[in-house]
Amino acid sequence: MNITVYLGSSIGNNPMYAEAAAALGDWIGINHHTLVYGGAGVGMMRILADHVHKHHGYIIGVMPEFMIETGRGYDTLDQQIRTRTMSARKAIMIELGDAFIAMPGGPGTLEEISEVISLIRLKQKMAPCVILNLNGYYDDLRQQFAKMVSAGFLQESESHLIHFADHLEEAEHLLTE
């Protein structure tokens, strides 16, 4: 299974996030899944890729040329896909994904998983989508979805297409059920 993971290119200030990236990378590699991610060799993205690589998992990095030129790319990708724009990067990562996970990250992570959520809701992509809510990181987003339902902008049945997992084990279960 190709698992597209969105996450921060920095480490964050809670070691639990880096530990979870390592554990997710271990799980992807050990279970012979393919990691599809933004291709960076920094921050949590590097930790994730290092742990997939450690278990001989296959890694596809998708990165725009302007980011590659900064030297931020991961050096042991099995496949590097170069794009001209961030929009092209997002489209390819979505196209390649059989499942999607959002770990804690910044605005880019939120933007990327939001696009996936919209495509799943519109039935343009049928794939599990898990938001890894470590230490309550995405509690406010979960509340926002509930507010969308109560305000009539999101159907209750559609809100169940997106899964919030408080622990990695829960995310793994959601992806394999």
Order of alpha helices (4+ residues) and beta strands (2+ residues): beta-alpha-beta-alpha-beta-alpha-beta-alpha-beta-alpha-beta-alpha-alpha-beta-alpha
